[in-house]
């Protein structure tokens, strides 16, 4: 039996499985594949004369037609763009896809996820500028030779909207000066596909001598590098009036006492101390349950005052801030993490959180 002739171009384009009867003829398959490969060159009024029984689509053709299957949403997912330096190497940009283990029950990222992404992009920025070293966290070779690292003393994160599972976020980061002993790093967070602004962050960093565990002056060579790779004019994520606002001390006894936290070995990062993000998670344990689940964390400001080590027991305390919010429904809390040894307590972290109705 001869195959039907006059198979139109549109039929080949829109339905590659139009040749649907089984056949034992290898020539039929060859002609079909040849016709399919030349669909773009065949005029609509022309036909293909297939001289064999109509053949069933092979697996290859079925896969090519996957998008026509009503049970398949898409055959590919957009990929995040690789990290790269822009604007004469003064800005580093990187994209990340939000993974399932980075979100909560509502499929939205947590503030800890955001902080981890900021830290990751900052580290990759350092690697892009001065390469990867065998010691420390994205540390310049000059700093390695002098046993110096950057340590955060303050981080401020504000989110207008949290990305969800599967979203791709675009994060920009860059340096700015902050006196003789400190440097600042800024971030901007966007939805990579829509360009929507999701959040912003700023941070203050100082040099710490790893051997002495004390704050050190930033070497002139390092300061020159930071100045060279900082935007000019400076770009501040926050207005000066909204940055470095003093965090009030927590008055004892606190309204809320969170569960005792124990610093684990797995909490230690490449700089040999408990990672900054770990403290954020501990502090949030003092947020009232109804606020945590019915409000959204708009902003978190964290002052890092001292470090702890694996095995240390950490107390987490918190209280609400009494203020007039002009009917906005905003709630604020002050948090403190402290380590107590033999009755003597030392404040490790002080934080303030701002919550908006969900």
N, C-alpha and C positions, 0 to 999 in steps of 0.2 A: 504494500500500500504506500502511495506517495504522500508526503506531507503536504498540507495546504500551502498554497503560495499566496502572494499578495499580503504578506504580513506588514502592516504599516509601520512607519517609523515611530509613531506615537505609541503603538502597542509595545514595541521593543523597549522604548524609554520608560514607560510607566508600569510595565509588567513583564519583567525579565523571565518570569516563570510562565509566560504564555504558552510555551512549548511544554505541555504537561503530560503527555502520554509517555509511557516507558518504551524504551527501544534498546535493542542489543547492538545497534550500529555505532561504532566509535566515530564514524565519519559524521553522523548526525551531531554528535557533541562538538566535534571540531568546527563544523559549519556554524553551529549556534554561538560558540564562544567567539568566533571570528566576527559574526554579525554583531554581537554585543559590543565588541571592542571598537567597532566602527559606527556605532549608533550616531555619534556626533557628526559623521561625515555623510550620512545617507539622507537624501532629501525625502520629505514626507511622502511625495507621490511615488517613490520607488519602493520596491518590495524585495524581499529576500526569498529566493527559491531554495528551499531546503529539501533535498532529495533523499528522504528517509522517513521512517516513522517519527512522529513527534516524541521528543525525549523529556524525561523528568529532569528537573533542575538538580544539578549536583550540589553538594554541601557548600561549595564555594559561592555559587550563585545565590543560594538561600541566605547565606550570611550577608551578601551584598544587598539583599532585599530586606534586611532586618528592620529598618526604619519603617517599612510598610506594614509591619506586624502590629496590630492594635494593642498587643500586650506589652510592647517595648516602648519605654518613655524616650530613651536616647541611647545611642551606642557609644558616645564618648562624653567625658566630663571636661570642662575647661580646666586647663592646667595653670597653676600659679607661675608668674614670670620669675626668672632668677634674679637674685640680688645684684644691684649694680650701683656704681657711683655716678652721680649726675652733677650738673652745674659746676663744672671745673673741680670735681671731686669734693665739693663742699656739702653734698647731701647724699645719703645712702638710702636706696629704696629697695624694698623686698616684699614679696607677696607670700601669703601662707593660707592654706586651706584649713578651715576649722574641722578638727577631727571629733569623732563621737565621744572619746574619753575626755574631751575638753569642755563639755557642756553639762548643764544640769537637767533636771526633769522637764523643763520647758524648752529644751533644745538650744537655749542661749548660753553663750560663754559666761563664765564667772569672772570676777575681777582678778582672781589668781591666774586664770588663763591669759587674760590681757597682760598682766604683769610679766608672765613667762615669755610671751611673744615679744614684748618690749625688750626684755633682757636678751633674747635670742638675736633679735635684729641688731641690737647694740653690739653684741659680741661679733656678729658677722661683719658689721661695719669696721670694727677694729682689725679683723683678719684681712679685709679688703685693703686697708690702708698699710698695715705693716707686717702682714703675714701671720702664719700660725707658729706659735712657740710651744715648747714642751712643758712649760710651767705657766700657771696662772690662767686667768680667764681673758683671752684676747688681749694680751699684754704686749706692749712695744718692747723690742729687744733692749733698748736703753733702760727701761724699767726693770727688766729681768736681771740685767747685770748689777743693778743697784738694789735688788730685792724689794722693789716697790710694786704695789698694786693700787688700782683705784677702788675705793670703797664708798658706797652710797651713804650719805648722811640724811638725805631727804628725798622722797618721791611723792609726787602729786599726780593723780590720775583722775580725769573727768570723762565720763561716757554719756553721750546724748542718746546713743542707741547701741545695744549689744549685738554683735554678729551671731548668727545661728549656725548649727551644724551644716557643713557643706559649703558655707559661704567662703569666698576668697577675700581676705583683707589685704590692703596695701598699706604698708607702714613706712613712713619717712622718718629719718633721724639725722640729727646734726648737732654740732658743738656750739657752745657760746661761752664767753669768759665770765668768771665770777670771782674776781679778786686774786690775790697772790697765792692763796692756799687751796683754792677750789676751782672746779670747772663745772659747767652745766651741760646737760644733754637734754634735747627736746625731741618730742615725737608727735607725729600727726597720723591718725588712723582713719582709713577710708574703706568703703566697699569697693573692691577692685573693679567690679563689673559695672557698677552704676555711678561711681565717683562720689557717692553720698558720704558726707563727713560723719564719722561715728564717734570719734573721741580725740583727746589730746592728752599729753603728759609732759611733765618736766621733772628734772632731778638735779640734785647737787652731789658732787663727788669730791673726795679729798684723796690725797696720796697717803698710803699707809706703808710703813716699813715692816715687812713680814718678820724680820728677825727681832726687832724691838717691839713690835705690835703697837707702834705709836704713829700719830699723824706726822707727815714729813712735808717739807716744801716741795712744790712741783719743780723739777729740774728745768733750767732755762731752755735746754734743747727740746724738752717735751712741750713746754709752753709755746715755743715757736711753732712746733708742729700743729698744736691745737689751733693756734691763730691762723695758720696757713689754710687749714681745712674747715674753718668756720665760715658761714655765710657772711657776706659783707654787702649791705648793712645787716646787722644781726636780726635773726628771726626768733621772736619769743613766742612760745606756745600760749602763755598767759600774760595778761597785762600785769605790770608791776604791782598794781593795787590788789591783784588776786593771787599773787605769788608770795610764798614765804610768810604767810600769815601765822602769827604766833598761836601755838596750840596750848590751851589752858591745861594746867596740871589736874590730874584726877584727884578729887577730894575723897579721902577715906573716912568711913567705910564706903566702898563702892556699892551702887545699886544692884549690880549684876556680877556674879562670880562664875566664870566659865569653868569648864573641866580642866583639871591639871594636865599640862602638856609635857611630854618628855621628848627632848631633842634626840632624834634617831641618827644612826650613822649614815643612813641614806639621805638625810637632810643636808649633809656636808657637800659643798660645791667644789669647783676646781681651785678656788682660792683658799680652801682649807677651813672655811667657816660655814655656819648655818646660812643657807641661801636666803636672800632678802624676801622672796615670795613666801617662804615658810612662815615668817612672822605675820604676814598679811592674813593667812588662813587662821592662825591662832587667835589674832585679834578679833576676827569676825565671829568667833565662838561666843562673844559676849553681846551679840545683837539679839534682842528679844525675838522669840520664835515668830510671833505674829508679824513683826516688821520684816524679818528676813524673808518670809514667804509671801507677803502681801504688798511689799514695797520693792522698789528697784534702787540699787546702789548707784547714785549719781556721781559722787566724788569721794575719793579717799586720799587723805594727806597723812604721810607717815614720817616721823622723825626717828632715825636710828641713833640710839645713844650709847649702847654697849653691845658686845657680842656674847653669845653663849656657845657651849660646846656639846657634842653628842654625850648623852647621859644626863645632862642637866634637866632638872624639873622646873617648869616655867608656870607661874601663876598668870591667869588671864582675867583682867578686871575691866568693868565698864560702867558708865553712867550716862543718862540722857542729859542733853544740854537744854536748860530752860531758857527759851527765847520766844519772841513773837515772830511768827513766820507769815504774818499778814494773810492768813487763810489759805495758804498754798498747800497745806498738808505736809510740808517738808518736816522731817525729823532728823535731828543730829545727835550723835553720841561721841563721847570721848572714851578712848580705850587705852589701857596700859598693860604691858607685859613686864613682869619682874621676876628676878631669880633671888631666892632667899636662902642663905646659908647661915646656920647657927643663929637664927633670929635677926640677921642683918640682911635687908633686902636692897637690891640694886635695880633701878629702872633700866630696861633694855630698849623698849620701844614705846613711843607715845603716838597715838593716831586719832584722827577725827574722821568720822564717816557722815555723809549726807545722803538721806534717803528720800525719794519721791514716790508718791502713790503709783502703783503699777497700772 
